[in-house]
Amino acid sequence: MVSFHMVATPQYVSIPPSVEKDVLRRQDETFDSVMHPSWPLRQQDCSGGEESRLVGLRLLEQIPAYAVSLIVHVAVLLACSAIYLTVDFEPPELVATTIVDDLDELDEELLLQDLTQELDAWRVDPDAPVTTNAITVAETATSRQIQEKQLTPLVEDEVPPEPVSFGDEDVDLTEIIEGVQGAVVQTEGDVGSVDRITMEIVHRLREKKLVVAWLMDASESLRTRREQVISRFERVYKELDELAEDHEDRLLTSITAFGQQSVVMTDEPTADRKVIQQAVQEIPLDESGVENVFTAIRAAALDHRGLARKGYEVMIVLLTDECGNDFEMLEDALQQVKHNKMPVFVMGPMAPFGRHEVKVPWTDPETKEVHYLPVERGPESIRFEYPTLPSWNEALRDTALSSGFGSYGLAHITRESGGIYFLHQDRNLSDAGIDFSTMLDYSPDYVSTTEYMTLIRQNPARQAVLAATDASRTASWEQPRTKFLASGIQFDIRDDQDTLMKIAKFLDDGIEELRSAEEARGHEDSQRWRAHYDLLMGRLLANRARLNNTIPLLNEMYTKPKVCRDGTTNAWELVGLKGSALRDEPKKDSETADSETAVEASGNEQTQPLTDQDQGDVVAARVYLQRVEAEHPGTPWSTLARLELDAAVDFKWQEAFIVPPAGEKLPWDKKPWKELSNKQKEAKRKFERFQQEKTKRVEKKEEQAREVEAGEKKKTRIPKL
């Protein structure tokens, strides 16, 4: 338990007028009672006679007035110093303090609330000042997790509704960033990141002159974020001007735009706020789709070496939404910023878990058609550590999860240079079920390539995981098909045989590789790698069982194709059987018999009996995946394990509808309108509306193409993000 002794000091407390009058009245009463001439006589009268009273009076008259005043004030101060408040509570990792405007609000509940607010998950008031008289900050205490792992997200579900405000003159900003450098933090968007960076600027200005070198991604995908940063620049730099008043050369700023090439927007670092804002607003759009971010960092470090030698501290602040296309320049850039002692602060993307690219929506301004374009944002580790797996479930196949970390290269250079990585949450990534504070124990290995490979060679379990990852990325198989047009279904099944054979070999090889390293997995100390191993083994076993369960159904359909009976369908789809999910425990013999009887009576679906190998795969897969859920809650591994456990292992054929190739008859085209059922008529109407909308889009594109050809209109270009 920790005791905090808070001593009231008048220079830190603002007293309301009503309270002030009451305090002054009491001070006047106290002063009168202390200085009243009859007070010593009354005290002496309790123990002596008239003579003692006269002696007391004579002694009082002989003491100078200033001495009496001094004695009284010393007594009052001693009395005040004895007044303190003790609060016992568990020590929080991150502590915030608040200046109270009303003494009546200083109760225990408010005090506990203020002392347990946490850093870097605060909400942003875009109209609130960020420097000088009201800096939005939070004070940090020593954190075991930050000491052990510098690169960690600091995000809490519960955050104060308003930022905590402090007076600049009352806060020692050296305490603000203690233990935070090299960390990953998440603020409320780019506005929050700019404000947090401003705090770093203020802190450094207190000790030395400063140059802030802004590097801004000039790509199309960052246009909106650049505008948000610009909107905050005016307020921030106005307040920084006031802070550096009478010291024009104390805070200098440079602006550089980068893409395939870097363009310096300021002739030289400047203190002119208008020049800075204009430089940002005039950043040219880079249409190459290439972001050479590490080349830009290296160039900035070299360009600002001269100012560093003149006594300036140089902060490099990077705004980007990609991981960079010049990863080979990482070590050179890192060497330059470390040699010149230039911390790098990154307002960068959240890396997807185990992926390199994320698809982001882009809307055509003319047709309003939405295109999903690839953007490079990962992975979160020095190399891919998790494979792409075959899947019969769309949720497992298409889900892109947040990794909880920034892209490896940018996070590494931030950590090594002593900067901060501000995570920009990506709406195109799912963070459902992921607790970012839990991810503290799952940090990637931020080491050199040589050190990384040394760590891999020390444990065969890691080698097995990476072998499966490499195999999946060089594999020529495609995802298994689950939907087939009824016409020509035999040909499609025959064509898929090669893919299924490749998938089977990949699954068998991966399981064998991992099983050979099972003992080494037991000696693995890393939470991250234990989660990698267990999740991968569970998913490989589950998918082998799924593959083996679909093969008899495909053979049956190939030998004797089924005919669609619904009247509105033209395809067959493999769908999961109800009750065959991995999470469903095997039924007892009596329950199985009752179930089979019920199925025979109702004609409903029933799972096919599994072979011994498939049954063993299902049981083992369940063990591995449930262990991931139990031991790694709040992580991407747990989310994927949950999806696997909830997905079916066995399948059945179900009628479906696919838009057929041009010229092929639809089910409702085989009969006259009057002979169609109501269901067929409704299906026909819906499909006709679909075709009409499709025709309109095609005609609009053709019209735009004719206008472009005639020179009346510029061709809409899909940008490279």
N, C-alpha and C positions, 0 to 999 in steps of 0.2 A: 504494500500500500504506500502511496505517495501523498505527503502533506504539502499543500501549497499555502504559504503565508502571504496574504495580500494586504499591504499597508496602504491606507488611503493617503494620497498626496494631492494637495490642492491644485497643482499645475496640470494634472491629467484629468480632472473631473470638471464637467460643466454643471453648475448647480442652478436649477430653476429659480426664478424670482421668489416664488412663495416659500420655497425651502430656505433660500438665502436670508429672507427677512427673519424667519424663525431662528436660524443659526445665529444671526447677529444679535437678536434679542436675548438669547441665552448667554451669549458671550458678554453682553452688557451686564446682565444680572450676576454672572460669575465674577466679573471684574469688581462690581460694587461690593459683593459679599466679601471678597478677598481683602479689599482695601478699606473696609469700614473700620474706624478707630476703636469701636467697642468690641470687635471680635477677639483680640488678645485678652481683654479684660474678662470677657465671658468665659474663655477657656481657662484662664488662671483662677477665676473665682470658684471653680469646681474643686480646687485642691488647696488653696491658700486663703488668706484674709485680705484685708484692705491694703496691707503693705505690699503683698505680692502683686496686687493689681496695679499699684502705683509704679512698682519696678518695671512691670511689663510696659507700661505707658512710656516711661522714660527711655527704655531700650528702643522702642519703636521710633521715638522722636530723634534718636541719635543716628539711625540708619538713613543714609541718603535715599532719595526717591528712586534714582536709577537702579540702585542695588535691589530694592524691593521689587521693582519691575522685572529685573533680570531673574530673580529667584522665582517669581510667579510664572514667567514664561517658560523657564526650564521645567518647572513642575508640570505645566500643561503639556509640553512636548513629550515628557516622559510618560505621562498618562496616555497620550495618543498612541505612542509607539507600542504600548501594551495591548492595544486593540487589534486583534487579527481574526481572520476567518480561516478555519481549517476544513478542507474538503478531501475526503478519502474516496478514491476511485481507482480503477485499473488504469495504468498509464497508457494513453493512446499513442499510436505511432505518429500521428500528425496532429498538431495542436494549433488552434487559432485563438486569437485574443480579440476582444471587442472593447472599444471605448464607450462607456455608458453615458447617455445624455440625461438620464433621469435616475436619481438615487433610489426612487421607490421601486425601480425595476431590478435592482441588484439583489435578487434573491437566489436561493440555492439552485432552483430549477434553471434559471437563465444562465447562471454561472456554469453549470454542468453542460448545458447546451453549447455555450460558446467555446468551452474548453475541449470539445470533442468533434469539432468540425474538421473536415479533411481537405487536403491540398489537391488542386488541379482537377477537381471534378465540380468546380463551382460554376453557377450559371452566370451569364453575362448580361448586364444591362448596357445596351449599345449607347445609351445617353450618359452613362456614368463616366466621370473622369477616370483616367488610368494612372496619372502621375501627380506629383507635387502634393496637393492638399488632400487628396482622397484616392490613394492607390488601392486597387483591388488586389489584395494579396492574402496569403495565409502563411503562418510561421511554421516551420517544420522542426520536429524533434528527431532524435536519433531513431532510425528504423532498422531493425535487424534485417528485414527483407531487402531494403535498399542497399545495405552494406554487403549482403551476401550476393545479390544479383543486381547490378546496376541497371541493366536494361529491362525495366518492368513497367507494365501499365498500371497506373494508379487511378482506378475507376471504382466508384461506389454507386450502388443503386440509389441510396438516399443522399441527396445533396441539399444544402441550404437553399431556400427559395431566392435569396438575394446574396450578392457577394458581400463579404465582410469588408468594411471600410476602415482604414487607418489614416491617421494624420502622418504625413511624410516626416514631420519633425519629431514624431514620437516613436518611430519604428526603426530598428537597426536592420537594414536590408541585408546585411551580411548573413543574418540568420535565415533569410527567406530561402536561399538556394542551397543551403547546407544539405548534403546528402541527395540532392536531386540531379546534379550534373551527370550526364550519361544515361539518364533514365528515359523511359517512354511514358508520356503522359497524354491524357485525353481531355481536351477542353471543349467548350461549346462552340464548335465550328471555328472558322478562320478568324472571326472577330476575337474569340477567346484566346486563340493562339497569338495574335498580334499583341493583345493586352499583356499576355504572359511574357512575351519577348520584351515588351516595353519595360517590365519590371527588371529584367536582366540588364537592360540598357541603363536604367536609373541606378542600379547597384554599382555598375562599373564606372559610371560617371562620378561617383563619389570618391573614387580612388585615383583615376587617371583619365587622360583624354581617350576618346573612343572613335573608331570608324565602324559603321555598320554597312557591310557590303551585301546588298540584296541581290539574289540571283532568282529570276522569275522565269518559269517555264512559259514559252511563247506559243505553245500549241493550242489548237482549237478547243481541245477538251478542258483547258484550264481558263477559258475566257470568263466564265461566271465567277470563279473563285478570285481571279485577279480583280474583278470589279468590286467584290466584297472587301478585299484588302484595301483597295484604293479608297473606298468609302470610309474606312477607319483611319487611314493615313492622316487626313486633315486634322482630326481631333488629337491623335497621338502626337504628331509633330508640332502642333501648336503648343501643347503642354510641355513637350521637351524643349521647345524654344524658351519657354518661361523658366524652365529648370536651369538651362545653360545661359541665361541672360547675362550680358556683359562678358561672356566668354564665347565668342562666335566660333573660335577654332577648337572648342572643347568637344563638340559632337559633329562629326562629318558623316555624310551618307553617300554611297554610290549605288547606282542601279545598273544591272546587266540583265539582258534578255538572252535566253539560250534555247536552242533547239538543235538542229544539225550543226549550226555555227553559233558562236556567242557574239552578241552585239552590245557594246558598252553604251549605255544611254546617257551617262553623265561624263562630260569631258574629264572631270576630275572630281574626287570626293568634295561635297559641298555642304554648307550649313544653311543654304537658302531653301526654305520649305517649298516655295512655289516651283523652283527648278526641280526639286525631287518629285513633286506631284505630277508635273508636266511630263517628266521622264517616264513615269509609270504609265501614264495615260497614252503615251505615244509608242508603246512597245509594239513592234510590227508582228503580224501573225506569221508564224512559221508553219508552212504547209507540207513540210517533208515527212512529218510523222516520226521523226527521229529526235530523241532527247539524249544528247551527250552530256549528261549531268556531271559525271566525275571529271570530264575535261574542263567543264566550266568552273568547278570547285578548284581544281589545280591552277587554272589561269587566274582566278581571283586571288588565291594565296600569293602567287608570284607578283601580280600587279600591285599588291598592297604591302609588299615587303619593305619598301622605302619608308612608308609611314610608320610601320612597326619599329623600324630602327630609330625613328625620331621620337619614340616614347608613346606612340598611340597603341592602344589595344584594338585588335581587329576582330569583329564578330562577323562571321559569314552566315547569312540567313537565306535558306533555300525554300522556295515555294514550288512544289511540283505535285503531279498526280500519277507519276510513273516511276518505275524502279531504275530507269536509265538503260540506254542501249550500248554503253561503253564500259561494261563491267571490268574489262581488262585494264582500265585506267584507275581502278579503285586504289591499288597499292601506291601508285605514284601520287594521287591526290591526297591519300592519307599521310604519306611521308611529308608532303609539303605543309599541310596544316599543323601537323605535330611539330615539325622543325621550327615553324614560325609562331607556334603557340597561338593558333587561331581556332577557337571553338566553332563548330558547325552546328547551327540550329536548323532543323528540318521540319517544315510543315508538309508532311508527306502522306502517302496512302497507307491504308491498312492492307497488308499482304493477304491474299487468299491462302487458305490452308492447302499446302502441297501442290499449288498451281502456279503457273507463270502468268496466264492471261485471265482477264475478266471481260465479259461482254457488257458494254454500257450502251444505253439507248441514245440514238441521235435522230431528231425529227427533221425531215426535209421541210424547209420553210415554204416551199411551193406546194408540194403534194400533201404535206402533213403526214406522210408515211414514215413510220418509225423503223429505223435500221439499228441492229445491234452490232456494234463495232468492237473489235478487240483492243484492249488496252493492257499493256504489260505492267504488272504490279507485284510480282512475286518471283520466287517463293520467299518465305520468311527465313529460310536457312541457307547455308552456303551452297548447297546443292539440293536437288529434289530428294526428299526422304520418304515420300509416300507414293505408291504407284496408282495408276489409273486402272481400275478393275472392270471386268465385264459385269454387266448387270441386266437383270430382267425387270427391274423396278425403276421407273422414271425418276422418282424422288431421290433414289441413291445415285442415279446416273447424272442428273443435272444439277444437284444441289452444290452451290459454291459457298463454302463456309469461311467466316473470318478466322484468321490464325491467331489473333490477339496480339500480333507484333507488326512492326513495320517491315518493309522489304529489306533483305539482309544487307546489301551494300550500303544503303543510306543509314540503317540502324548501326552498322559497324563503325562507320566513319564518325557518326555522332557520339557513340560511346567512347571511342578512342581519343577523340579531340576534346572531350569534356563539355559537349553541347547537350541539347535536349531534342528528342524526337517527338513532335506533336502529331499524334495520330489523327488523320482525317477519316472519319467513319464513312464507309462506302455503302450506299443503299443497295448496291448490286450484290452485296455479300450478306448472307444470312448469319446473324449472331444469336439466333434462337437457342436458348439453353446454355449459352456460353457465359461464364462468369470471369470477367477480365482480371479480377483480383486473384482468382484461383490460378490463372495462367502464370503467375510469378514463378512457380516451381517447374515450368515447362519451357523455359527459355532455350532457344537454339544455342549452339556452341559458337560464340563470337571469337573465332580464332583464325589464324592463317590457314591456307589450304594444306600446308605441310602438317601443322598441328592437328588439323581435323582428321586427316587420313591416319595419323598416328593413333588417335582416339578410336577410329573405326577398326583398325587392325588389332586393338587390344581386346575386342569382344566379338566372337563369331556371330552372336545374335544380331549385332548391328550390320555385319557384313551380309547376313542372309536377307535382312530387310532391304538393304540397298541393292542387292542382286535382283530381287523381285521388282524393285522400282525401275532399275535400268532395263530389265526385260520387258516391262510393260510399255516403256517409252520407245523401244525399238521394234515392238511387235507389229506385225502386218495385219493382225485380225481386227475386225470391226465389231461394234457392239452387236449382240445377238438380236435378230429380228423377231418381233413378237406379233406382228400383224401382216397378213397375206391376203391379196386379192383372190377371191374364189376361182376366178377364171385364170388358169395357168398356175395354180398353187403348186402343182407337182414340180414345175420347172424352177420356181423360186426356192422350194425346199432343197432340190438337188443342188442349186447354185450356192446355198448356204452351208453345204457339207464341209467345204474347205475351211470356212471361218470357224465352224464348231470344232473341227479337229485341232486347229491352232489354239483355240481357247482351252480345250481339254489338256493339251500339252503344257500350256502356260500354268494352268492351275496345278497340275500334277508336279511339275518341276518346282513351283514355289512352295508347295506344301512339304515336299521332300527336303528342300533346302532349309526351311524353317525348323522342321523336326530334327534335323541333324544338329541344330544350335539350341535345342530346348534347354539343355543343362546350362549353357552360357547365359541364357535369359534369366535363370535363377540367380546369377551373380551380378546382374545389371543393377547399378545404383541409380541411374537416371530415370526419373519419372517419365520424361519424354520418350525415351527409347523403350521402356517397358510398355507404354501405351501403344507405340508403333508396332511392336512385336505382337502383342495380344490381339489388337484389332485386325491386323493383317492376317494372322493365322485364322481367326474366326471367320473373316469374310471369304478367304480362299476356300475353306471347308464348306461353308454355306453355299457358295456359288458352284462348287463341284456337285453338290447334291442337287441343286436346281438344274444344272446342265443335264445330269443323268436322268432327271425326271422328265425333261422335255423331249429327250431323244425318242422314247417309245411313242409319244404323241405325234411327233413329226413323221416317224416311220408309218404309223397307222394312217395318217392323212395322205402320205405319199402313195401308199399301196391302194387305199380306197378313199378317194376324196369325198368329203361331205358336201351336201347340197344345202344352200341357205334356204330356210323355210319361212323366215319372218316376213318377207315381202318388201322390206325396206332396207335390207342389208345386202352387201355384195362382197363381204370379206370374212375371214376367220381370224380370231385373236386369241393368243395364249394369255389367260388371266389366272391370277392366284386363287387357289381353292381356299374357301373359308375354313378356318380351323387348322390350317397347315403352317401357320407362322412359326418361326423358330422359338418365339417366346412361349408358345403353347406346349405345356409339358405333355409327355406321352400318356395316353390313357391306360387305365388298368384293363385287364382282360374282360372283366364283367362290363365295364363301361364301353369297351369296343364292341362287344356283342350287342348291347342295347342300341348303340349308335348305328350299327349295320342294319339292325331290324327296322329302326326308324327310317333309315335311308331307303330301304326296299319299299317301305310303305308309302313314302312321300315322293320317291323318285328324285330326290335332291342329290346334290353333288357329294362325292365321297373321295377321300384321299386314296391314292394307289399305294399298295404295300411297298415298303422300301426294301432294297437289298441290304445285306449285312453291312457292306461298305458304306452305303448311303446313310443307313441308320447310325452307324458309327460317326460319320461326318457331321450329322445333325446334332448328335449328343455332344461331341467335342466342340463344335462351333458355338453351341449354346453356352458351354462352360467358359470359353474364352471371352465371348462378347458380354456375358453377364459380369465377368470379372472386370472388364473395362468400365462398365456402367458403375460398378460398386467402388472401384479404386480411383477413378478419374472423373468424378462428377464435375459439371460446369466447364467441360473442355470440348473441343471439336471431336476428339476421339469418342467421348461418351455420346455425343449427338449422332455420330455415324453408327455406333454400336446399337443405339436405340432404333434407328431406322432399319438396320439389318434384322434385329430381333422381331420387329413388327411386320416384316415382309414375308410373304408366303414362300414355302419351299416347293410345294407341289402345284400343278397347274391343270387347267381343263381348256377345251376349245369353246369359244363363245362367238356367236355371230356379231359382226361389226360392219361399219360402213367406211369406205375409203373413196375419195374423189378419183374416179377412174381416168385412164388415159383418154384423150380426145377420140371420139368416134365410137367408144364402147357404150352399149346400151345400159341404162340404169334399170333397176328392178321394176319401177313403175312404168317404164316405157314398153313393157312387153304385153300390156293389156290396154284396151280402150279406157277412157276416163270413167265411164259409167260402171265399169266392172271393177274398179279399184276400191279397196277398203278405205274407210275414213283415215286410218293410220297411214296408208300409202299416199292418199291425197295430201295430207298435212306434210309428209316428208317431201313430196314433190314440190309443194309451195315453198317450203324452206330452202330447198336446193335451188329453185329458180331465183329466189331473192339473193342467194349467195352468188349465183352466176351473174346476175344483173350488177351487183356491186363490183364484182371482179371486172366485168366488161367496162364499167365506168372508169375504173382506175387505169385500165389499159388504154382507153381512148384519151384520157387526160394526159398520160405520158406521151402518147403519139402526137397530140396537139402541141405539147411543150417542145417536142423534138422538131416539129415543123417550124415553130416560132424561132427556135435557135438557129435552124438552118437558114431561115429567111433574114436572120440578123436582127429580129425584133426583140430578142430576149437572150440573156446569157444562160448558158447551160448550168443547171444545178450540179455542183460537184460534191460528191460524198467525201468528206474530209478524212484524212488520216490522223487519227487521234494519237 
